[in-house]
Amino acid sequence: MNATTANNPLIFAQTDTTAGFLCKDCKKINHTKKRGLEQRVLCEIPNFATLRTLTRIPLAHKKNVRKMRKTTFIYPNQRAYRVVAPDLPHHRILRYFGVLYSSSANIHNKDFQLSYALRISDIVAVNSQYFSQKKASKILKLGRIKVQKLR
């Protein structure tokens, strides 16, 4: 790891949904995945207190946001956040680094390749789980009243 990546490492970890890249810079993730640098990337956060500082949760959806796991919500400010449960292994990474952008660890529109992910990342977070491509999180867009399922 060089001086430029020390403050902003690209972390490869098994997330709550799939093997993924985590980073403070969304453009670094997009560059790594070889997709448009302006494409939006979801944020993973360690707790609901942090979520409240980042966006306003519509009153009609507060209970669902607290209860649903492995679900990404797009809030009225057009930002996508997923709160990671404290019992999951990569929650410790989020507690240490804070809010991190997250995306699957593969080249855009390609299948997961462990060798590519290991070669391109600055930090590899290993736990008792094997790295594997799993089902992506559900994505729900929240309006004032309505919920729109995107994935």
Summary of the structure (lengths in Angstrom):
residues: 151
radius of gyration: 15.2
end to end distance: 35.3
largest distance: 47.4
contacts: 434
relative contact order: 0.27
helix: 27%
strand: 25%
